[in-house]
Amino acid sequence: MTEPLDAARGPMKRCGDAVGEARELVLAALLTALAGIVDAIGYLHLSGLFISFMSGNSTQLAVALGQGDGAEAATIAELIGLFVLGSAAGQVLAGLTGQ
């Protein structure tokens, strides 16, 4: 089940393809910035709940349930459920597009 290292890495890029590498780097930076902005806006809008880090939300869900705050627990559970659905939809979409 072992394969040569070059095959595992995928197609080799030409060393002279600096423009393509620069585009990929810029795209990665823009997507990272967009993700950070979306998470910051969500954090502020949802009063301290994250839209990308579910470990903190699951802890806050346990605290809300422990304190008997059903409304807050429902909001957090909804956020976690939407995250799981979004992740599943992304996986299905990736499968359909061959990614």
C-alpha positions in Angstrom: 0.0 0.0 0.0 3.0 2.3 -0.2 3.4 4.5 -3.2 6.3 6.5 -4.3 6.7 9.9 -2.5 6.4 11.8 -5.8 3.0 10.1 -6.6 1.7 10.9 -3.1 2.5 14.6 -3.5 0.6 14.9 -6.7 1.7 16.6 -9.9 4.9 18.6 -9.6 4.8 22.3 -10.2 7.4 23.9 -12.4 9.8 26.1 -10.5 9.2 29.0 -12.9 5.5 29.2 -12.2 5.8 32.0 -9.7 2.7 33.8 -11.0 0.5 30.7 -10.3 2.0 30.2 -6.9 1.5 33.9 -6.1 -2.1 33.7 -7.1 -2.6 30.7 -4.9 -1.0 32.5 -2.0 -3.2 35.6 -2.5 -6.3 33.5 -2.7 -5.4 31.6 0.5 -4.8 34.9 2.3 -8.1 36.4 1.1 -10.1 33.3 2.1 -8.4 33.3 5.5 -9.2 37.0 6.0 -12.8 36.4 4.9 -13.2 33.5 7.3 -11.8 35.6 10.2 -14.1 38.5 9.3 -17.2 36.3 9.2 -16.3 34.6 12.5 -15.7 38.0 14.2 -19.1 39.4 12.9 -20.8 36.2 14.1 -19.1 36.4 17.5 -20.3 39.9 18.0 -23.8 39.3 16.7 -24.3 36.1 18.7 -23.0 37.6 22.0 -19.9 35.5 22.4 -20.8 32.4 20.4 -18.5 31.3 17.7 -19.6 30.3 14.2 -16.5 28.3 13.4 -15.1 26.9 16.7 -17.6 24.3 17.9 -15.6 23.2 21.0 -16.2 26.5 22.7 -19.9 26.3 21.8 -20.3 22.8 23.1 -18.8 23.9 26.4 -21.2 26.9 26.5 -24.1 24.5 25.7 -23.2 22.4 28.7 -23.0 25.4 30.9 -26.4 26.7 29.7 -27.9 23.3 30.3 -26.4 23.1 33.7 -27.7 26.5 34.7 -31.2 25.6 33.3 -31.1 28.4 30.7 -33.2 26.6 28.0 -33.4 29.6 25.6 -29.6 30.0 25.6 -29.1 26.2 25.2 -31.5 26.1 22.3 -29.7 28.9 20.5 -26.3 27.2 21.0 -27.7 23.8 20.0 -29.2 25.4 16.8 -25.8 26.9 16.0 -24.0 23.6 16.5 -26.7 21.8 14.4 -26.3 24.3 11.5 -22.5 23.9 11.6 -22.9 20.1 11.3 -25.4 20.4 8.5 -23.1 22.9 6.7 -20.2 20.5 7.0 -22.2 17.6 5.7 -23.5 19.7 2.8 -19.9 20.7 1.9 -18.8 17.1 1.9 -21.7 16.1 -0.3 -21.0 19.0 -2.7 -17.3 18.0 -2.8 -18.3 14.4 -3.6 -20.6 15.5 -6.4 -18.0 17.7 -8.0 -15.2 15.1 -7.7 -13.1 16.9 -5.2 
